């Protein structure tokens, strides 16, 4: 499994491919990557901010009962 973690860290394989190569479920591989301090969340700050803004707008409309 450590070889799969290292291949993912280097960018050689996706999480799905690394999990398959290691013979474990993808969810377990994601946890193991976190245990090794390897970030699996790759999103630009601007993209994250847009998603947060969209979520806030959605929740505000929902709390007020607005229909879209």
PDB file of N, CA, C and O in Angstrom, chain B, residues numbered from 101:
ATOM      1  N   UNK B 101       0.815  -1.190   0.000  1.00  0.00           N
ATOM      2  CA  UNK B 101       0.000   0.000   0.000  1.00  0.00           C
ATOM      3  C   UNK B 101       0.861   1.257   0.000  1.00  0.00           C
ATOM      4  O   UNK B 101       0.491   2.254  -0.619  1.00  0.00           O
ATOM      5  N   UNK B 102       1.980   1.226   0.671  1.00  0.00           N
ATOM      6  CA  UNK B 102       2.842   2.412   0.697  1.00  0.00           C
ATOM      7  C   UNK B 102       3.302   2.794  -0.704  1.00  0.00           C
ATOM      8  O   UNK B 102       3.470   3.977  -1.001  1.00  0.00           O
ATOM      9  N   UNK B 103       3.506   1.802  -1.564  1.00  0.00           N
ATOM     10  CA  UNK B 103       3.904   2.102  -2.943  1.00  0.00           C
ATOM     11  C   UNK B 103       2.783   2.848  -3.667  1.00  0.00           C
ATOM     12  O   UNK B 103       3.050   3.770  -4.437  1.00  0.00           O
ATOM     13  N   UNK B 104       1.537   2.457  -3.426  1.00  0.00           N
ATOM     14  CA  UNK B 104       0.398   3.135  -4.048  1.00  0.00           C
ATOM     15  C   UNK B 104       0.286   4.566  -3.542  1.00  0.00           C
ATOM     16  O   UNK B 104       0.010   5.480  -4.319  1.00  0.00           O
ATOM     17  N   UNK B 105       0.496   4.765  -2.249  1.00  0.00           N
ATOM     18  CA  UNK B 105       0.468   6.106  -1.662  1.00  0.00           C
ATOM     19  C   UNK B 105       1.546   6.969  -2.300  1.00  0.00           C
ATOM     20  O   UNK B 105       1.299   8.125  -2.644  1.00  0.00           O
ATOM     21  N   UNK B 106       2.729   6.413  -2.456  1.00  0.00           N
ATOM     22  CA  UNK B 106       3.834   7.174  -3.057  1.00  0.00           C
ATOM     23  C   UNK B 106       3.565   7.495  -4.519  1.00  0.00           C
ATOM     24  O   UNK B 106       3.882   8.592  -4.979  1.00  0.00           O
ATOM     25  N   UNK B 107       2.990   6.560  -5.247  1.00  0.00           N
ATOM     26  CA  UNK B 107       2.670   6.824  -6.661  1.00  0.00           C
ATOM     27  C   UNK B 107       1.641   7.938  -6.776  1.00  0.00           C
ATOM     28  O   UNK B 107       1.733   8.778  -7.671  1.00  0.00           O
ATOM     29  N   UNK B 108       0.651   7.953  -5.867  1.00  0.00           N
ATOM     30  CA  UNK B 108      -0.329   9.032  -5.881  1.00  0.00           C
ATOM     31  C   UNK B 108       0.342  10.363  -5.530  1.00  0.00           C
ATOM     32  O   UNK B 108       0.100  11.378  -6.183  1.00  0.00           O
ATOM     33  N   UNK B 109       1.178  10.349  -4.502  1.00  0.00           N
ATOM     34  CA  UNK B 109       1.854  11.576  -4.069  1.00  0.00           C
ATOM     35  C   UNK B 109       2.662  12.187  -5.206  1.00  0.00           C
ATOM     36  O   UNK B 109       2.694  13.408  -5.356  1.00  0.00           O
ATOM     37  N   UNK B 110       3.312  11.355  -6.004  1.00  0.00           N
ATOM     38  CA  UNK B 110       4.115  11.824  -7.135  1.00  0.00           C
ATOM     39  C   UNK B 110       3.258  12.297  -8.305  1.00  0.00           C
ATOM     40  O   UNK B 110       3.752  12.955  -9.220  1.00  0.00           O
ATOM     41  N   UNK B 111       1.955  11.953  -8.268  1.00  0.00           N
ATOM     42  CA  UNK B 111       1.075  12.340  -9.368  1.00  0.00           C
ATOM     43  C   UNK B 111       1.061  11.326 -10.495  1.00  0.00           C
ATOM     44  O   UNK B 111       0.560  11.613 -11.582  1.00  0.00           O
ATOM     45  N   UNK B 112       1.604  10.142 -10.249  1.00  0.00           N
ATOM     46  CA  UNK B 112       1.660   9.115 -11.288  1.00  0.00           C
ATOM     47  C   UNK B 112       0.310   8.458 -11.536  1.00  0.00           C
ATOM     48  O   UNK B 112       0.030   8.017 -12.650  1.00  0.00           O
ATOM     49  N   UNK B 113      -0.535   8.390 -10.497  1.00  0.00           N
ATOM     50  CA  UNK B 113      -1.833   7.712 -10.609  1.00  0.00           C
ATOM     51  C   UNK B 113      -2.903   8.506  -9.882  1.00  0.00           C
ATOM     52  O   UNK B 113      -2.606   9.335  -9.022  1.00  0.00           O
ATOM     53  N   UNK B 114      -4.158   8.238 -10.241  1.00  0.00           N
ATOM     54  CA  UNK B 114      -5.297   8.844  -9.559  1.00  0.00           C
ATOM     55  C   UNK B 114      -5.561   8.087  -8.260  1.00  0.00           C
ATOM     56  O   UNK B 114      -4.962   7.042  -8.009  1.00  0.00           O
ATOM     57  N   UNK B 115      -6.460   8.621  -7.442  1.00  0.00           N
ATOM     58  CA  UNK B 115      -6.800   7.911  -6.212  1.00  0.00           C
ATOM     59  C   UNK B 115      -7.453   6.565  -6.525  1.00  0.00           C
ATOM     60  O   UNK B 115      -7.196   5.570  -5.847  1.00  0.00           O
ATOM     61  N   UNK B 116      -8.288   6.543  -7.547  1.00  0.00           N
ATOM     62  CA  UNK B 116      -8.928   5.284  -7.927  1.00  0.00           C
ATOM     63  C   UNK B 116      -7.927   4.242  -8.372  1.00  0.00           C
ATOM     64  O   UNK B 116      -8.011   3.079  -7.977  1.00  0.00           O
ATOM     65  N   UNK B 117      -6.972   4.663  -9.202  1.00  0.00           N
ATOM     66  CA  UNK B 117      -5.951   3.734  -9.682  1.00  0.00           C
ATOM     67  C   UNK B 117      -5.045   3.279  -8.542  1.00  0.00           C
ATOM     68  O   UNK B 117      -4.665   2.110  -8.481  1.00  0.00           O
ATOM     69  N   UNK B 118      -4.704   4.180  -7.657  1.00  0.00           N
ATOM     70  CA  UNK B 118      -3.852   3.819  -6.524  1.00  0.00           C
ATOM     71  C   UNK B 118      -4.562   2.817  -5.612  1.00  0.00           C
ATOM     72  O   UNK B 118      -3.950   1.868  -5.123  1.00  0.00           O
ATOM     73  N   UNK B 119      -5.853   3.039  -5.391  1.00  0.00           N
ATOM     74  CA  UNK B 119      -6.619   2.117  -4.547  1.00  0.00           C
ATOM     75  C   UNK B 119      -6.695   0.738  -5.195  1.00  0.00           C
ATOM     76  O   UNK B 119      -6.527  -0.284  -4.529  1.00  0.00           O
ATOM     77  N   UNK B 120      -6.948   0.723  -6.487  1.00  0.00           N
ATOM     78  CA  UNK B 120      -7.018  -0.547  -7.199  1.00  0.00           C
ATOM     79  C   UNK B 120      -5.667  -1.262  -7.148  1.00  0.00           C
ATOM     80  O   UNK B 120      -5.601  -2.468  -6.914  1.00  0.00           O
ATOM     81  N   UNK B 121      -4.605  -0.513  -7.367  1.00  0.00           N
ATOM     82  CA  UNK B 121      -3.250  -1.075  -7.342  1.00  0.00           C
ATOM     83  C   UNK B 121      -2.929  -1.649  -5.960  1.00  0.00           C
ATOM     84  O   UNK B 121      -2.260  -2.676  -5.853  1.00  0.00           O
ATOM     85  N   UNK B 122      -3.407  -0.986  -4.904  1.00  0.00           N
ATOM     86  CA  UNK B 122      -3.163  -1.441  -3.541  1.00  0.00           C
ATOM     87  C   UNK B 122      -4.134  -2.544  -3.120  1.00  0.00           C
ATOM     88  O   UNK B 122      -3.915  -3.219  -2.115  1.00  0.00           O
ATOM     89  N   UNK B 123      -5.215  -2.725  -3.898  1.00  0.00           N
ATOM     90  CA  UNK B 123      -6.195  -3.744  -3.573  1.00  0.00           C
ATOM     91  C   UNK B 123      -7.097  -3.383  -2.405  1.00  0.00           C
ATOM     92  O   UNK B 123      -7.535  -4.252  -1.650  1.00  0.00           O
ATOM     93  N   UNK B 124      -7.372  -2.077  -2.263  1.00  0.00           N
ATOM     94  CA  UNK B 124      -8.218  -1.608  -1.166  1.00  0.00           C
ATOM     95  C   UNK B 124      -9.290  -0.672  -1.728  1.00  0.00           C
ATOM     96  O   UNK B 124      -9.126  -0.136  -2.824  1.00  0.00           O
ATOM     97  N   UNK B 125     -10.387  -0.471  -0.987  1.00  0.00           N
ATOM     98  CA  UNK B 125     -11.399   0.489  -1.444  1.00  0.00           C
ATOM     99  C   UNK B 125     -10.830   1.911  -1.495  1.00  0.00           C
ATOM    100  O   UNK B 125      -9.947   2.275  -0.720  1.00  0.00           O
ATOM    101  N   UNK B 126     -11.353   2.687  -2.413  1.00  0.00           N
ATOM    102  CA  UNK B 126     -10.885   4.075  -2.575  1.00  0.00           C
ATOM    103  C   UNK B 126     -11.052   4.877  -1.285  1.00  0.00           C
ATOM    104  O   UNK B 126     -10.192   5.692  -0.952  1.00  0.00           O
ATOM    105  N   UNK B 127     -12.141   4.656  -0.561  1.00  0.00           N
ATOM    106  CA  UNK B 127     -12.355   5.402   0.684  1.00  0.00           C
ATOM    107  C   UNK B 127     -11.253   5.126   1.698  1.00  0.00           C
ATOM    108  O   UNK B 127     -10.821   6.031   2.413  1.00  0.00           O
ATOM    109  N   UNK B 128     -10.799   3.880   1.762  1.00  0.00           N
ATOM    110  CA  UNK B 128      -9.704   3.539   2.673  1.00  0.00           C
ATOM    111  C   UNK B 128      -8.408   4.201   2.224  1.00  0.00           C
ATOM    112  O   UNK B 128      -7.641   4.700   3.047  1.00  0.00           O
ATOM    113  N   UNK B 129      -8.166   4.204   0.912  1.00  0.00           N
ATOM    114  CA  UNK B 129      -6.955   4.866   0.411  1.00  0.00           C
ATOM    115  C   UNK B 129      -6.972   6.348   0.763  1.00  0.00           C
ATOM    116  O   UNK B 129      -5.948   6.898   1.167  1.00  0.00           O
ATOM    117  N   UNK B 130      -8.134   7.009   0.614  1.00  0.00           N
ATOM    118  CA  UNK B 130      -8.228   8.429   0.940  1.00  0.00           C
ATOM    119  C   UNK B 130      -7.881   8.675   2.409  1.00  0.00           C
ATOM    120  O   UNK B 130      -7.208   9.652   2.737  1.00  0.00           O
ATOM    121  N   UNK B 131      -8.343   7.786   3.287  1.00  0.00           N
ATOM    122  CA  UNK B 131      -8.004   7.925   4.709  1.00  0.00           C
ATOM    123  C   UNK B 131      -6.506   7.723   4.927  1.00  0.00           C
ATOM    124  O   UNK B 131      -5.884   8.450   5.702  1.00  0.00           O
ATOM    125  N   UNK B 132      -5.936   6.746   4.251  1.00  0.00           N
ATOM    126  CA  UNK B 132      -4.502   6.475   4.404  1.00  0.00           C
ATOM    127  C   UNK B 132      -3.668   7.643   3.873  1.00  0.00           C
ATOM    128  O   UNK B 132      -2.642   7.989   4.457  1.00  0.00           O
ATOM    129  N   UNK B 133      -4.107   8.248   2.768  1.00  0.00           N
ATOM    130  CA  UNK B 133      -3.396   9.419   2.249  1.00  0.00           C
ATOM    131  C   UNK B 133      -3.398  10.529   3.297  1.00  0.00           C
ATOM    132  O   UNK B 133      -2.380  11.185   3.518  1.00  0.00           O
ATOM    133  N   UNK B 134      -4.538  10.733   3.934  1.00  0.00           N
ATOM    134  CA  UNK B 134      -4.619  11.728   5.002  1.00  0.00           C
ATOM    135  C   UNK B 134      -3.705  11.387   6.164  1.00  0.00           C
ATOM    136  O   UNK B 134      -3.076  12.271   6.745  1.00  0.00           O
ATOM    137  N   UNK B 135      -3.628  10.099   6.505  1.00  0.00           N
ATOM    138  CA  UNK B 135      -2.729   9.663   7.583  1.00  0.00           C
ATOM    139  C   UNK B 135      -1.276   9.991   7.274  1.00  0.00           C
ATOM    140  O   UNK B 135      -0.475  10.225   8.178  1.00  0.00           O
ATOM    141  N   UNK B 136      -0.943  10.006   5.976  1.00  0.00           N
ATOM    142  CA  UNK B 136       0.424  10.304   5.548  1.00  0.00           C
ATOM    143  C   UNK B 136       0.631  11.791   5.242  1.00  0.00           C
ATOM    144  O   UNK B 136       1.684  12.195   4.750  1.00  0.00           O
ATOM    145  N   UNK B 137      -0.399  12.600   5.545  1.00  0.00           N
ATOM    146  CA  UNK B 137      -0.283  14.045   5.335  1.00  0.00           C
ATOM    147  C   UNK B 137      -0.359  14.462   3.880  1.00  0.00           C
ATOM    148  O   UNK B 137       0.116  15.537   3.515  1.00  0.00           O
ATOM    149  N   UNK B 138      -0.950  13.624   3.052  1.00  0.00           N
ATOM    150  CA  UNK B 138      -1.057  13.925   1.625  1.00  0.00           C
ATOM    151  C   UNK B 138      -2.446  14.486   1.354  1.00  0.00           C
ATOM    152  O   UNK B 138      -3.453  13.830   1.617  1.00  0.00           O
ATOM    153  N   UNK B 139      -2.491  15.693   0.832  1.00  0.00           N
ATOM    154  CA  UNK B 139      -3.746  16.379   0.555  1.00  0.00           C
ATOM    155  C   UNK B 139      -4.413  15.777  -0.668  1.00  0.00           C
ATOM    156  O   UNK B 139      -3.769  15.607  -1.704  1.00  0.00           O
ATOM    157  N   UNK B 140      -5.681  15.457  -0.563  1.00  0.00           N
ATOM    158  CA  UNK B 140      -6.431  14.927  -1.695  1.00  0.00           C
ATOM    159  C   UNK B 140      -7.452  15.942  -2.201  1.00  0.00           C
ATOM    160  O   UNK B 140      -8.228  15.647  -3.110  1.00  0.00           O
ATOM    161  N   UNK B 141      -7.450  17.121  -1.620  1.00  0.00           N
ATOM    162  CA  UNK B 141      -8.398  18.172  -1.972  1.00  0.00           C
ATOM    163  C   UNK B 141      -7.644  19.238  -2.746  1.00  0.00           C
ATOM    164  O   UNK B 141      -6.924  20.048  -2.162  1.00  0.00           O
ATOM    165  N   UNK B 142      -7.811  19.236  -4.053  1.00  0.00           N
ATOM    166  CA  UNK B 142      -7.062  20.150  -4.912  1.00  0.00           C
ATOM    167  C   UNK B 142      -8.026  21.130  -5.573  1.00  0.00           C
ATOM    168  O   UNK B 142      -8.602  20.846  -6.623  1.00  0.00           O
ATOM    169  N   UNK B 143      -8.190  22.293  -4.935  1.00  0.00           N
ATOM    170  CA  UNK B 143      -9.105  23.300  -5.458  1.00  0.00           C
ATOM    171  C   UNK B 143      -8.482  24.678  -5.242  1.00  0.00           C
ATOM    172  O   UNK B 143      -7.965  24.983  -4.167  1.00  0.00           O
ATOM    173  N   UNK B 144      -8.545  25.490  -6.276  1.00  0.00           N
ATOM    174  CA  UNK B 144      -8.018  26.845  -6.173  1.00  0.00           C
ATOM    175  C   UNK B 144      -8.855  27.646  -5.177  1.00  0.00           C
ATOM    176  O   UNK B 144     -10.053  27.404  -5.034  1.00  0.00           O
ATOM    177  N   UNK B 145      -8.235  28.581  -4.501  1.00  0.00           N
ATOM    178  CA  UNK B 145      -8.924  29.388  -3.489  1.00  0.00           C
ATOM    179  C   UNK B 145     -10.127  30.112  -4.088  1.00  0.00           C
ATOM    180  O   UNK B 145     -11.167  30.222  -3.439  1.00  0.00           O
ATOM    181  N   UNK B 146      -9.995  30.604  -5.314  1.00  0.00           N
ATOM    182  CA  UNK B 146     -11.093  31.327  -5.954  1.00  0.00           C
ATOM    183  C   UNK B 146     -12.283  30.396  -6.210  1.00  0.00           C
ATOM    184  O   UNK B 146     -13.436  30.788  -6.033  1.00  0.00           O
ATOM    185  N   UNK B 147     -11.992  29.168  -6.627  1.00  0.00           N
ATOM    186  CA  UNK B 147     -13.051  28.204  -6.883  1.00  0.00           C
ATOM    187  C   UNK B 147     -13.764  27.828  -5.580  1.00  0.00           C
ATOM    188  O   UNK B 147     -14.988  27.702  -5.545  1.00  0.00           O
ATOM    189  N   UNK B 148     -12.999  27.655  -4.535  1.00  0.00           N
ATOM    190  CA  UNK B 148     -13.569  27.339  -3.231  1.00  0.00           C
ATOM    191  C   UNK B 148     -14.447  28.494  -2.745  1.00  0.00           C
ATOM    192  O   UNK B 148     -15.534  28.266  -2.213  1.00  0.00           O
ATOM    193  N   UNK B 149     -13.984  29.723  -2.924  1.00  0.00           N
ATOM    194  CA  UNK B 149     -14.761  30.890  -2.498  1.00  0.00           C
ATOM    195  C   UNK B 149     -16.081  30.977  -3.262  1.00  0.00           C
ATOM    196  O   UNK B 149     -17.117  31.286  -2.675  1.00  0.00           O
ATOM    197  N   UNK B 150     -16.048  30.705  -4.565  1.00  0.00           N
ATOM    198  CA  UNK B 150     -17.283  30.706  -5.365  1.00  0.00           C
ATOM    199  C   UNK B 150     -18.259  29.654  -4.843  1.00  0.00           C
ATOM    200  O   UNK B 150     -19.454  29.919  -4.707  1.00  0.00           O
ATOM    201  N   UNK B 151     -17.743  28.463  -4.553  1.00  0.00           N
ATOM    202  CA  UNK B 151     -18.614  27.403  -4.040  1.00  0.00           C
ATOM    203  C   UNK B 151     -19.219  27.790  -2.692  1.00  0.00           C
ATOM    204  O   UNK B 151     -20.399  27.539  -2.445  1.00  0.00           O
ATOM    205  N   UNK B 152     -18.424  28.392  -1.832  1.00  0.00           N
ATOM    206  CA  UNK B 152     -18.934  28.831  -0.530  1.00  0.00           C
ATOM    207  C   UNK B 152     -20.000  29.913  -0.697  1.00  0.00           C
ATOM    208  O   UNK B 152     -21.035  29.880  -0.030  1.00  0.00           O
ATOM    209  N   UNK B 153     -19.743  30.869  -1.587  1.00  0.00           N
ATOM    210  CA  UNK B 153     -20.727  31.928  -1.850  1.00  0.00           C
ATOM    211  C   UNK B 153     -22.033  31.345  -2.390  1.00  0.00           C
ATOM    212  O   UNK B 153     -23.118  31.753  -1.977  1.00  0.00           O
ATOM    213  N   UNK B 154     -21.920  30.384  -3.318  1.00  0.00           N
ATOM    214  CA  UNK B 154     -23.115  29.734  -3.869  1.00  0.00           C
ATOM    215  C   UNK B 154     -23.888  29.012  -2.775  1.00  0.00           C
ATOM    216  O   UNK B 154     -25.116  29.084  -2.731  1.00  0.00           O
ATOM    217  N   UNK B 155     -23.181  28.319  -1.898  1.00  0.00           N
ATOM    218  CA  UNK B 155     -23.832  27.586  -0.809  1.00  0.00           C
ATOM    219  C   UNK B 155     -24.530  28.546   0.144  1.00  0.00           C
ATOM    220  O   UNK B 155     -25.638  28.266   0.604  1.00  0.00           O
ATOM    221  N   UNK B 156     -23.897  29.671   0.444  1.00  0.00           N
ATOM    222  CA  UNK B 156     -24.520  30.662   1.338  1.00  0.00           C
ATOM    223  C   UNK B 156     -25.794  31.219   0.712  1.00  0.00           C
ATOM    224  O   UNK B 156     -26.817  31.343   1.385  1.00  0.00           O
ATOM    225  N   UNK B 157     -25.733  31.556  -0.579  1.00  0.00           N
ATOM    226  CA  UNK B 157     -26.923  32.081  -1.266  1.00  0.00           C
ATOM    227  C   UNK B 157     -28.051  31.048  -1.258  1.00  0.00           C
ATOM    228  O   UNK B 157     -29.209  31.383  -1.008  1.00  0.00           O
ATOM    229  N   UNK B 158     -27.705  29.807  -1.531  1.00  0.00           N
ATOM    230  CA  UNK B 158     -28.695  28.741  -1.523  1.00  0.00           C
ATOM    231  C   UNK B 158     -29.359  28.626  -0.152  1.00  0.00           C
ATOM    232  O   UNK B 158     -30.583  28.545  -0.055  1.00  0.00           O
ATOM    233  N   UNK B 159     -28.556  28.618   0.892  1.00  0.00           N
ATOM    234  CA  UNK B 159     -29.100  28.483   2.241  1.00  0.00           C
ATOM    235  C   UNK B 159     -29.945  29.690   2.637  1.00  0.00           C
ATOM    236  O   UNK B 159     -30.973  29.536   3.297  1.00  0.00           O
ATOM    237  N   UNK B 160     -29.525  30.883   2.243  1.00  0.00           N
ATOM    238  CA  UNK B 160     -30.309  32.075   2.547  1.00  0.00           C
ATOM    239  C   UNK B 160     -31.675  32.006   1.875  1.00  0.00           C
ATOM    240  O   UNK B 160     -32.690  32.324   2.496  1.00  0.00           O
ATOM    241  N   UNK B 161     -31.705  31.593   0.614  1.00  0.00           N
ATOM    242  CA  UNK B 161     -32.978  31.471  -0.107  1.00  0.00           C
ATOM    243  C   UNK B 161     -33.835  30.389   0.523  1.00  0.00           C
ATOM    244  O   UNK B 161     -35.047  30.556   0.663  1.00  0.00           O
ATOM    245  N   UNK B 162     -33.229  29.308   0.895  1.00  0.00           N
ATOM    246  CA  UNK B 162     -33.976  28.182   1.475  1.00  0.00           C
ATOM    247  C   UNK B 162     -34.566  28.556   2.831  1.00  0.00           C
ATOM    248  O   UNK B 162     -35.704  28.204   3.141  1.00  0.00           O
ATOM    249  N   UNK B 163     -33.782  29.272   3.633  1.00  0.00           N
ATOM    250  CA  UNK B 163     -34.261  29.673   4.972  1.00  0.00           C
ATOM    251  C   UNK B 163     -35.418  30.650   4.868  1.00  0.00           C
ATOM    252  O   UNK B 163     -36.304  30.669   5.723  1.00  0.00           O
ATOM    253  N   UNK B 164     -35.409  31.467   3.809  1.00  0.00           N
ATOM    254  CA  UNK B 164     -36.498  32.431   3.628  1.00  0.00           C
ATOM    255  C   UNK B 164     -37.688  31.795   2.926  1.00  0.00           C
ATOM    256  O   UNK B 164     -38.766  32.387   2.864  1.00  0.00           O
ATOM    257  N   UNK B 165     -37.494  30.588   2.396  1.00  0.00           N
ATOM    258  CA  UNK B 165     -38.586  29.911   1.708  1.00  0.00           C
ATOM    259  C   UNK B 165     -38.719  30.341   0.259  1.00  0.00           C
ATOM    260  O   UNK B 165     -39.749  30.076  -0.361  1.00  0.00           O
ATOM    261  N   UNK B 166     -37.709  30.998  -0.300  1.00  0.00           N
ATOM    262  CA  UNK B 166     -37.733  31.411  -1.697  1.00  0.00           C
ATOM    263  C   UNK B 166     -37.707  30.190  -2.597  1.00  0.00           C
ATOM    264  O   UNK B 166     -36.992  29.227  -2.318  1.00  0.00           O
ATOM    265  N   UNK B 167     -38.459  30.220  -3.645  1.00  0.00           N
ATOM    266  CA  UNK B 167     -38.431  29.149  -4.646  1.00  0.00           C
ATOM    267  C   UNK B 167     -37.620  29.614  -5.821  1.00  0.00           C
ATOM    268  O   UNK B 167     -37.666  30.782  -6.207  1.00  0.00           O
ATOM    269  N   UNK B 168     -36.896  28.713  -6.372  1.00  0.00           N
ATOM    270  CA  UNK B 168     -36.109  29.052  -7.581  1.00  0.00           C
ATOM    271  C   UNK B 168     -36.567  28.221  -8.739  1.00  0.00           C
ATOM    272  O   UNK B 168     -36.036  28.352  -9.842  1.00  0.00           O
TER     273      UNK B 168
END
